[in-house]
Amino acid sequence: MDRIIVERIVCFAYHGVLLEEQTLGQEFQVSLELGVDLSAHSDDQIDAVPDYRTAVSMVEEIMYGQSQRLLETLACNIADKLLSIPGVLEVAVEVRKPNPPIPGVQGGVSVMVTRGK
């Protein structure tokens, strides 16, 4: 299966368990891996393959939408939405919080989910 990879869509949003996260907001990073069939690429036409701009817009819609407490919920919601893009057969979604409010965690935390049709 072919892959389209979109790395680090950066969103400042208001998700999290703590009230401070929901009020002050923080940066999130979302990366995508879309499993597709690119055999129609020879036409060199955007409508012959899944348009990853649509995927980015869907991510932003969810990230800037209703506040969620869990990264897991965000990742699952994004994955489910991306599967509605024509030509996308499977997805892997990573939602990352680079600066979580957890003492001692300096590398961030993330959740990755995979889904297929």
C-alpha positions as CSV (number, residue, x, y, z in Angstrom):
1,M,0.0,0.0,0.0
2,D,1.2,3.5,-0.8
3,R,1.5,6.2,1.9
4,I,0.9,9.9,2.1
5,I,2.6,11.3,5.2
6,V,1.8,14.7,6.7
7,E,4.0,15.6,9.6
8,R,3.4,18.0,12.5
9,I,0.2,19.9,11.8
10,V,0.6,22.5,14.6
11,C,-2.5,23.7,16.4
12,F,-2.9,25.9,19.5
13,A,-6.0,24.4,21.2
14,Y,-7.8,23.9,24.5
15,H,-7.8,20.2,25.2
16,G,-6.7,18.4,28.4
17,V,-7.8,17.0,31.7
18,L,-6.6,20.0,33.8
19,L,-8.7,23.2,33.9
20,E,-5.6,25.2,33.1
21,E,-5.2,23.3,29.8
22,Q,-8.8,23.9,28.9
23,T,-8.6,27.6,29.8
24,L,-5.1,28.7,28.7
25,G,-4.6,26.2,25.9
26,Q,-1.4,24.8,24.5
27,E,0.3,23.6,21.4
28,F,-0.6,20.2,19.9
29,Q,1.1,18.5,16.9
30,V,-0.7,16.0,14.7
31,S,1.0,13.7,12.2
32,L,-0.8,11.6,9.7
33,E,0.0,8.5,7.6
34,L,-2.6,7.8,5.0
35,G,-2.7,4.4,3.3
36,V,-3.8,5.0,-0.3
37,D,-3.5,3.5,-3.8
38,L,-1.6,5.9,-6.0
39,S,-1.8,3.8,-9.1
40,A,-3.8,6.6,-10.8
41,H,-1.0,9.2,-10.3
42,S,0.1,9.0,-13.9
43,D,-2.7,11.5,-14.8
44,D,-0.8,14.1,-12.7
45,Q,-4.2,15.5,-11.7
46,I,-5.1,16.3,-8.1
47,D,-8.5,14.7,-8.4
48,A,-6.8,11.3,-9.3
49,V,-5.4,10.9,-5.8
50,P,-6.5,11.8,-2.2
51,D,-5.8,15.4,-1.5
52,Y,-3.9,15.8,1.7
53,R,-5.1,19.4,2.0
54,T,-8.5,17.9,2.9
55,A,-6.9,15.8,5.6
56,V,-5.2,18.9,7.1
57,S,-8.5,20.8,7.1
58,M,-10.2,17.9,8.8
59,V,-7.5,17.8,11.5
60,E,-7.9,21.5,12.1
61,E,-11.7,21.2,12.3
62,I,-11.4,18.7,15.1
63,M,-8.5,20.3,16.9
64,Y,-10.1,23.7,16.9
65,G,-13.6,22.3,17.7
66,Q,-15.1,21.0,20.9
67,S,-12.6,20.6,23.8
68,Q,-11.7,17.0,24.6
69,R,-10.1,15.8,27.8
70,L,-8.0,13.0,26.3
71,L,-5.4,12.8,23.5
72,E,-6.9,9.3,22.8
73,T,-10.3,10.8,22.0
74,L,-8.7,13.4,19.6
75,A,-6.7,10.7,17.8
76,C,-9.6,8.4,17.4
77,N,-11.9,11.2,16.2
78,I,-9.4,12.4,13.6
79,A,-8.7,8.8,12.4
80,D,-12.5,8.2,11.9
81,K,-12.9,11.4,10.0
82,L,-10.0,10.8,7.7
83,L,-11.4,7.5,6.6
84,S,-14.2,9.4,4.9
85,I,-11.8,10.9,2.4
86,P,-12.3,9.1,-0.9
87,G,-9.3,6.9,-1.7
88,V,-8.0,6.7,1.9
89,L,-7.9,3.0,2.9
90,E,-6.2,3.2,6.2
91,V,-4.8,5.9,8.5
92,A,-2.3,6.3,11.4
93,V,-2.8,9.4,13.5
94,E,-0.4,10.7,16.1
95,V,-1.6,13.5,18.4
96,R,1.3,15.0,20.4
97,K,1.4,17.3,23.3
98,P,5.0,18.6,23.2
99,N,4.8,20.4,26.6
100,P,2.5,18.4,28.9
101,P,1.9,19.7,32.4
102,I,3.7,16.7,33.9
103,P,6.8,17.3,36.0
104,G,9.8,15.5,34.6
105,V,8.4,14.9,31.1
106,Q,10.6,16.8,28.7
107,G,10.0,14.8,25.5
108,G,6.3,15.3,25.3
109,V,3.5,12.7,25.2
110,S,1.6,11.3,22.3
111,V,-1.0,8.8,21.3
112,M,-1.0,7.0,18.0
113,V,-4.0,5.1,16.6
114,T,-4.4,3.2,13.4
115,R,-7.7,2.5,11.6
116,G,-8.7,0.9,8.3
117,K,-11.7,0.4,6.2
